[in-house]
Amino acid sequence: MTDSQATSANPNSGKRKRLLLGLGLIVVLVSAAIFAYHELYGRFYEETDDAYVGGNLVQITPQITGTVTRIAVDDGDYVEAGQPLVWLDPADTEVAQQSAEANLARTVRQVRGLYSNVDSYKAQVASRKIDVQRAKADYQRRVTLAGKGAISREELAHAQDTLNSAQSALTSAQQQLDTNQALVDDTVIASHPDVKSAAAQLRQAFLNNARSTLVAPVSGYVARRSVQLGARIQPGTALMAVVPLHEVWIDANFKETQLREMRIGQPVTVEADLYGDDVTYQGHVESLGVGTGSAFSLLPAQNASGNWIKIVQRLPVRIRLEDEALDKHPLRIGLSTTVTVDLHDQSGAQLTNQMPKDARFSTAVYDAPLGQADVLIERIIHDNGPQSANATPAKQG
């Protein structure tokens, strides 16, 4: 090698060393940055894009058989709780209610007759007691006279027969009073068993008539309407669904390796693909799944086989969203989202050990017909029964 060749090789070798040194420094810096990011930020957050919007699908189903005569809403319409949705032909239920009203009125009047019978038999018993006292007094006088020989034994025997007859009549009247007393004892007209049975029949008929109009159990949006005019529907047939979009949540499926530090109550940030990163939803972890998706599938995987391959499982985590963002940017059921859980707070539990104190979901739209039925029953009883019978129970005389 000549001197000129050695001189040209040395600069190239020094340049290569500097490049390798710079590359190694960059690798070290990147590794340090990744480590610092993980230690200071990354390990406190878990993220998944296997997350979807969930919500309630409130099915509208009839409770009686009927023919559809009117439909008030269609898919996408907003309805308030208690708003009528579907009408069934009410002819049969109205006739049944009118018959039940007449039956209750007739039963109330019949029970009034039972109370009157008790009063009548009480008067008979009182009259029979007087007859017994009179016959007994006559018999005692004749016994005295017979002892003196003033009357014959035949007349004394007739007095004895009269007394026995009066006592038998008193016993019969007392038994009839007891029999009728047992039918009304310790009751008023409204609480009499016959009246309560007739009232129950009217209450059922009233509810059936009210149920010929199907109302929305909750406020929300109509979806999956399948009912048609003129259809003869049976109880339990799904006619449509109402989706309350203000009560949605996120079902996020995290890998089992991501759940080690996850706790109930941890804050969550959610981004929906519908709006992108322009809209961010805030929420918290409401519950952690108690089983993987494969464990609850219709055909669970059979791992005890020769071609088994280990697959990382995912568990569902329910995220409860705050209402403020939902009011401005509503979500729809089934939309894809990206969920990020902040793991800093470790005070929560992995599984809750407290029972719910109140019902999570409830509706009061079905309470009104029952109250209206009770008002109607009270009015019929009042119109067909005197206040005195309603206020004063019959006592044993």
LUMVEX-587434 format. One record per residue (C-alpha): x, z, y; residue in three letters. Coordinates in steps of 0.5 Angstrom, whole numbers, plus 500, padded with zeros to 3 digits. Layout:
# residues N
XZYALA
...
END
This chain:
# residues 397
500500500MET
503498507THR
503503513ASP
497498516SER
492499510GLN
494507510ALA
492507517THR
485504517SER
483508511ALA
484515514ASN
479514520PRO
474511514ASN
475517510SER
474522516GLY
468519518LYS
465519511ARG
467527511LYS
463528518ARG
457524515LEU
457528509LEU
458535513LEU
452533518GLY
448531512LEU
449538508GLY
448541515LEU
441538516ILE
439539509VAL
441547510VAL
437547517LEU
431544513VAL
431548508SER
432554512ALA
426552517ALA
422551510ILE
423558508PHE
422561515ALA
415557515TYR
413560509HIS
415567510GLU
413567517LEU
406563516TYR
405559510GLY
405564505ARG
399568509PHE
394562509TYR
391558503GLU
388551504GLU
384546500THR
380540501ASP
376541495ASP
370544499ALA
363542500TYR
357544504VAL
352548500GLY
345551502GLY
338552499ASN
333547497LEU
327550497VAL
322547493GLN
315546495ILE
310546489THR
303548488PRO
300554485GLN
293551483ILE
291544480THR
288539485GLY
288532488THR
292530494VAL
288528500THR
293529506ARG
301529507ILE
303532514ALA
311530514VAL
316526511ASP
323526509ASP
328528515GLY
322532519ASP
323539522TYR
318544520VAL
317551522GLU
315557517ALA
308557515GLY
307550518GLN
302546513PRO
305540509LEU
300538504VAL
293539503TRP
289539496LEU
282537495ASP
278544497PRO
271542494ALA
272546487ASP
276552490THR
271553496GLU
265553491VAL
269558487ALA
270563493GLN
262562495GLN
260564488SER
265570488ALA
262572495GLU
255572492ALA
258576486ASN
261581490LEU
255582494ALA
250583488ARG
255588485THR
255592491VAL
247592491ARG
247594484GLN
252600485VAL
247602491ARG
242602486GLY
246607481LEU
247612487TYR
239611488SER
238613481ASN
243619481VAL
238622487ASP
232620483SER
234624477TYR
236630481LYS
229630484ALA
227630477GLN
231635474VAL
229640480ALA
222638479SER
223639471ARG
226646473LYS
220648477ILE
215646471ASP
220650466VAL
219656471GLN
212655471ARG
211655464ALA
215661462LYS
211665467ALA
204663464ASP
207664457TYR
210671459GLN
203673462ARG
199670456ARG
204674452VAL
202681455THR
194679455LEU
195677447ALA
198684446GLY
191687449LYS
187682445GLY
184679452ALA
186672449ILE
187669442SER
193667439ARG
191659439GLU
192660447GLU
198663446LEU
201658442ALA
199653447HIS
203656452ALA
209656448GLN
208649446ASP
207648454THR
214652455LEU
217648450ASN
215641452SER
217643459ALA
224645457GLN
225639453SER
223635459ALA
228638463LEU
234637458THR
232630458SER
232629465ALA
239633466GLN
242628460GLN
239622464GLN
242625471LEU
249626467ASP
249619464THR
248616471ASN
252621475GLN
258619470ALA
257612473LEU
258614480VAL
262621480ASP
268622484ASP
267614487THR
264611493VAL
262604493ILE
268601495ALA
272604490SER
267603484HIS
270600478PRO
264594478ASP
265593486VAL
273593485LYS
272588479SER
268583483ALA
273584489ALA
279582485ALA
275576483GLN
273574490LEU
281576492ARG
283571487GLN
278565489ALA
280566496PHE
287566495LEU
286559490ASN
282556496ASN
288558501ALA
293555496ARG
289548497SER
294548503THR
301548502LEU
305551507VAL
313551509ALA
316558506PRO
322557511VAL
324553517SER
328547516GLY
328539514TYR
324536509VAL
328532504ALA
326529497ARG
319528498ARG
316525492SER
308527493VAL
303521494GLN
296521497LEU
291521491GLY
296524486ALA
293529481ARG
298535481ILE
299541477GLN
302548478PRO
309547479GLY
310540480THR
316539485ALA
313535491LEU
318536496MET
324540499ALA
325544505VAL
332545507VAL
334550512PRO
340548515LEU
342554519HIS
343558512GLU
348553509VAL
355556507TRP
362553504ILE
363553496ASP
371552496ALA
374551490ASN
381554490PHE
387554484LYS
387560480GLU
395560483THR
392561490GLN
387567489LEU
392572488ARG
392575495GLU
385572497MET
380578499ARG
373579501ILE
372579508GLY
378575510GLN
377570516PRO
376562515VAL
377556519THR
373550516VAL
374543518GLU
368538516ALA
370530515ASP
364529519LEU
367531525TYR
374531524GLY
379536527ASP
375536533ASP
370541531VAL
372547528THR
368552524TYR
369560523GLN
367564518GLY
369569512HIS
370570505VAL
363572502GLU
365572495SER
370570490LEU
368566484GLY
367570477VAL
369564473GLY
372557473THR
368551473GLY
369549466SER
367556464ALA
360555466PHE
360547465SER
355545460LEU
360543455LEU
366548456PRO
373545454ALA
375547447GLN
382549448ASN
383551441ALA
385544439SER
392540437GLY
392536443ASN
391542448TRP
394541455ILE
394546460LYS
391545467ILE
391549473VAL
383552473GLN
379552480ARG
375558482LEU
369557487PRO
370561493VAL
364562498ARG
365562505ILE
359564510ARG
360561517LEU
358563523GLU
352560527ASP
354558534GLU
358552531ALA
352550526LEU
347550532ASP
352545536LYS
354541530HIS
350542524PRO
352540517LEU
349537511ARG
349539504ILE
354536500GLY
359534506LEU
366535504SER
370540508THR
377543509THR
378550508VAL
384555510THR
384562509VAL
388567513ASP
391572508LEU
393577513HIS
388582512ASP
388585505GLN
383591506SER
378587502GLY
376587495ALA
377581490GLN
370583487LEU
364587491THR
362593487ASN
356594492GLN
349592491MET
345588496PRO
341593500LYS
336588503ASP
333581500ALA
338576502ARG
332571502PHE
325572504SER
319569507THR
312572509ALA
308566510VAL
304568503TYR
302575506ASP
297573511ALA
292570506PRO
292576502LEU
290580508GLY
285575510GLN
282576503ALA
281584504ASP
278583511VAL
273579508LEU
272584502ILE
271590507GLU
266586511ARG
261584505ILE
262591502ILE
260594509HIS
254588510ASP
251590503ASN
252598503GLY
250603507PRO
255607511GLN
252614508SER
254611501ALA
261609503ASN
262615506ALA
260621501THR
262621494PRO
256623489ALA
258630486LYS
256633480GLN
249637481GLY
END
